[in-house]
Amino acid sequence: MNNNTPPTGNRRQQYTLAELPFVCEFCPARYKTKPGLQYHLAKHKETNTDYRPSPTTPSTADSGGSSSSSNAPP
């Protein structure tokens, strides 16, 4: 066995930032290929559907705030 060869298997290849042109808009993840980034973004959408506010959320939050103050005792 040659001791000068680098170990293979679990080692992940390190790329420079120039080699990873596709950047996630939600986190600092970078990808070499567009399909890799698209897969990553699909996972963001899966996990963040419950937490992403809808466009009508601010108006419902305002009405919710006023209704909660109307529930307060006079």
The 8 nearest C-alpha neighbors of each residue, nearest first, counted from 0:
[[1, 2, 4, 3, 6, 5, 7, 8],
 [0, 2, 3, 4, 5, 6, 7, 8],
 [3, 1, 4, 0, 5, 6, 7, 8],
 [4, 2, 1, 5, 0, 6, 7, 8],
 [5, 3, 2, 1, 6, 7, 0, 8],
 [4, 6, 7, 3, 2, 1, 10, 8],
 [7, 5, 4, 8, 10, 9, 3, 2],
 [8, 6, 10, 9, 5, 4, 11, 12],
 [7, 9, 10, 6, 11, 5, 12, 4],
 [8, 10, 7, 11, 6, 12, 5, 13],
 [11, 9, 8, 7, 12, 6, 13, 5],
 [12, 10, 13, 9, 8, 7, 14, 6],
 [11, 13, 14, 10, 9, 15, 7, 8],
 [12, 14, 11, 15, 10, 16, 18, 19],
 [15, 13, 18, 12, 16, 19, 17, 31],
 [14, 16, 18, 17, 19, 13, 20, 31],
 [17, 15, 19, 18, 14, 20, 29, 30],
 [16, 18, 15, 19, 20, 14, 31, 21],
 [17, 19, 15, 16, 14, 20, 31, 30],
 [20, 18, 31, 30, 16, 17, 29, 21],
 [19, 21, 18, 31, 17, 22, 30, 29],
 [20, 22, 30, 29, 19, 31, 33, 36],
 [23, 21, 29, 28, 24, 20, 30, 27],
 [24, 22, 25, 28, 26, 29, 27, 36],
 [23, 25, 26, 22, 27, 28, 40, 21],
 [26, 24, 23, 27, 43, 28, 40, 22],
 [25, 27, 28, 23, 24, 22, 29, 43],
 [28, 26, 23, 29, 22, 25, 24, 30],
 [29, 27, 23, 26, 22, 30, 25, 24],
 [30, 28, 22, 21, 19, 23, 27, 20],
 [31, 29, 19, 21, 32, 36, 35, 22],
 [30, 32, 19, 20, 18, 21, 33, 29],
 [33, 31, 35, 34, 30, 36, 21, 19],
 [32, 34, 36, 35, 37, 21, 31, 30],
 [35, 33, 37, 36, 32, 38, 39, 30],
 [36, 34, 38, 32, 33, 37, 30, 39],
 [35, 37, 39, 33, 38, 34, 30, 40],
 [38, 36, 34, 40, 39, 35, 33, 41],
 [39, 37, 41, 35, 36, 40, 34, 42],
 [38, 40, 36, 42, 37, 41, 35, 43],
 [41, 39, 43, 37, 42, 38, 36, 44],
 [40, 42, 44, 38, 43, 39, 37, 45],
 [41, 43, 45, 39, 40, 44, 46, 38],
 [44, 42, 40, 46, 41, 45, 47, 39],
 [43, 45, 41, 47, 42, 46, 48, 40],
 [46, 44, 42, 43, 47, 48, 41, 40],
 [45, 47, 43, 44, 48, 42, 49, 50],
 [48, 46, 50, 44, 49, 45, 51, 43],
 [49, 47, 51, 50, 44, 46, 45, 43],
 [50, 48, 47, 51, 46, 52, 45, 44],
 [49, 51, 47, 48, 52, 46, 53, 44],
 [50, 52, 48, 47, 49, 53, 44, 54],
 [53, 51, 56, 50, 54, 55, 49, 48],
 [52, 54, 56, 55, 51, 57, 50, 48],
 [53, 55, 56, 52, 57, 58, 51, 59],
 [56, 54, 53, 58, 57, 59, 52, 60],
 [55, 57, 59, 53, 58, 54, 52, 60],
 [58, 56, 60, 59, 55, 61, 54, 53],
 [59, 57, 61, 60, 56, 55, 62, 63],
 [60, 58, 62, 56, 61, 57, 63, 55],
 [59, 61, 63, 57, 58, 62, 56, 64],
 [62, 60, 64, 58, 63, 59, 57, 65],
 [61, 63, 59, 65, 64, 60, 66, 58],
 [64, 62, 60, 66, 61, 65, 59, 67],
 [63, 65, 61, 67, 62, 66, 60, 68],
 [64, 66, 62, 68, 67, 63, 69, 61],
 [65, 67, 69, 63, 68, 64, 62, 70],
 [68, 66, 70, 64, 69, 65, 63, 71],
 [67, 69, 65, 71, 70, 66, 64, 72],
 [70, 68, 66, 67, 71, 65, 72, 73],
 [71, 69, 67, 68, 66, 72, 73, 65],
 [70, 72, 68, 69, 73, 67, 66, 65],
 [71, 73, 70, 69, 68, 67, 66, 65],
 [72, 71, 69, 70, 68, 67, 66, 65]]
